[in-house]
Amino acid sequence: MNADISVIKGIHPGKILERELKKRNLPKGQFALSVNEFPQTLVAIMKGKRRMNAALSLKIEKALEIEEGYFLILQSYYDLELEKKKQAENHHPDLSILRPVVFWDTDINRIDWEKCKSAVIKRIFERGNEQEVNEIIRFYGEDIVLSTLTISESTMPAYRENKK
């Protein structure tokens, strides 16, 4: 299981455990009993409905001969990812300026503005009006917009005029 953890950061440890058991052809219920755990507990963890705790992590890692702390580290990264998503919900451009029709294919209130930064910038510059362009520049910053679009500053005349 010597997978590079950076590749699976943010994935619930239960999903990784489930994949590992499947790869080894180990039935979930039997495995749970072999580590003195209720099958329902393990199934809930594999479905992402429960957290992996330190005691269970140690039992599972010992039984599967996986490096100690592996699942607990994955749980920590998963928790961090959840917290980032929660904080990102409050970090967005002024949605009263952006027209939902520009984002016709998605719910504007559910956009992850950080992960989709490149797509948002390109879409606004392709289909947005002057106010929307200015709002995206304000939100992301001129440097990020320029580097995303890989254009010269002269391609933003509306922004330049308002800046004067």
C-alpha positions in Angstrom: 0.0 0.0 0.0 3.0 2.3 -0.4 0.9 4.9 -2.2 2.0 8.5 -2.1 -0.3 10.2 0.4 -0.3 13.4 -1.6 -2.3 11.8 -4.4 -5.1 10.8 -2.1 -5.2 13.8 0.3 -8.8 14.8 1.0 -10.3 11.4 0.4 -12.0 9.8 3.4 -9.9 7.0 4.9 -12.8 4.7 4.7 -12.8 4.8 0.9 -9.1 3.9 0.9 -9.7 1.1 3.4 -12.6 -0.3 1.3 -10.4 -0.3 -1.8 -7.6 -2.0 0.1 -10.0 -4.8 1.4 -11.4 -5.3 -2.1 -7.9 -5.5 -3.5 -7.0 -8.2 -1.0 -10.3 -10.0 -1.4 -11.2 -9.6 2.3 -14.9 -9.5 3.2 -15.8 -6.4 5.2 -17.6 -8.2 8.0 -15.0 -10.9 8.5 -12.2 -8.3 8.6 -14.2 -6.2 11.1 -14.5 -9.2 13.4 -10.9 -10.1 13.0 -9.9 -6.7 14.4 -12.5 -6.9 17.2 -14.8 -4.3 15.7 -18.4 -4.3 14.9 -19.0 -4.7 11.1 -21.5 -1.8 11.2 -18.8 0.5 12.5 -16.4 -0.5 9.7 -19.1 -0.2 7.1 -20.1 3.3 8.4 -16.4 4.4 8.1 -16.1 3.0 4.6 -19.2 4.9 3.6 -17.7 8.1 5.0 -20.4 8.4 7.7 -18.0 8.0 10.6 -14.5 9.2 11.3 -11.4 7.0 11.7 -10.2 7.1 15.3 -6.6 6.4 16.5 -7.4 3.1 18.2 -9.2 1.7 15.1 -6.6 3.1 12.8 -3.9 1.1 14.7 -5.9 -2.1 14.7 -6.5 -1.9 11.0 -3.0 -0.9 10.1 -1.6 -3.8 12.1 -3.9 -6.3 10.6 -3.2 -5.1 7.0 0.5 -4.5 7.7 0.3 -0.9 6.7 2.5 1.9 8.1 1.4 3.1 11.5 -0.7 6.2 11.4 -1.6 6.0 7.7 -5.3 6.1 8.1 -5.2 8.7 10.9 -3.1 10.9 8.6 -5.7 10.4 5.9 -8.5 11.4 8.3 -6.6 14.6 9.2 -6.3 15.5 5.6 -9.9 14.7 5.0 -10.9 16.9 7.9 -8.7 19.7 6.6 -10.4 19.4 3.2 -13.9 19.7 4.8 -12.8 22.7 6.8 -11.4 24.4 3.6 -14.7 23.8 1.8 -16.6 25.2 4.7 -14.5 28.4 4.8 -14.6 28.7 1.0 -18.4 28.9 1.1 -18.0 32.4 2.5 -15.2 33.5 0.1 -16.7 34.4 -3.2 -17.0 37.4 -5.5 -20.0 39.7 -5.2 -22.7 37.5 -6.6 -25.1 40.4 -7.1 -22.8 41.6 -9.8 -22.4 38.3 -11.6 -25.3 37.2 -13.8 -26.3 33.6 -13.2 -26.9 33.3 -17.0 -23.1 33.4 -17.5 -22.9 30.2 -15.5 -25.9 28.6 -17.2 -24.5 25.1 -16.7 -24.0 25.2 -13.0 -25.5 26.6 -9.8 -23.6 29.9 -9.2 -24.0 29.4 -5.4 -22.2 26.0 -5.5 -19.1 27.0 -7.5 -15.8 26.4 -5.7 -14.3 29.8 -6.6 -10.8 28.7 -5.7 -10.7 25.3 -7.5 -12.5 26.7 -10.6 -10.6 29.9 -10.7 -9.2 29.4 -14.2 -12.5 28.4 -15.7 -14.4 31.3 -14.0 -11.9 33.9 -15.2 -11.9 32.6 -18.8 -15.7 32.4 -18.8 -16.2 35.9 -17.5 -13.7 37.3 -20.0 -15.4 35.4 -22.8 -19.0 36.1 -21.9 -19.2 38.6 -19.1 -20.0 42.3 -19.2 -17.7 45.1 -18.0 -19.0 45.0 -14.4 -18.4 41.2 -14.2 -14.9 41.5 -15.6 -14.1 44.2 -13.0 -15.6 42.1 -10.2 -13.5 39.1 -11.1 -10.4 41.2 -11.4 -11.2 42.7 -7.9 -11.8 39.3 -6.4 -8.8 37.3 -7.8 -6.5 40.2 -8.4 -5.0 41.5 -11.6 -1.9 39.3 -11.4 -3.8 36.1 -11.2 -6.2 37.1 -13.9 -3.4 38.1 -16.2 -1.4 34.9 -15.6 -4.6 32.8 -16.0 -5.4 34.4 -19.3 -1.8 34.7 -20.4 -2.6 38.0 -22.1 -1.1 41.4 -22.0 -2.5 44.1 -19.8 -3.8 46.0 -22.9 -6.5 43.3 -23.4 -8.4 44.6 -20.4 -9.4 48.1 -21.7 -12.6 48.3 -19.6 -10.6 47.7 -16.5 -7.9 50.1 -17.5 -10.4 52.9 -18.2 -12.1 52.5 -14.8 -8.7 52.3 -13.0 -7.7 55.8 -14.3 
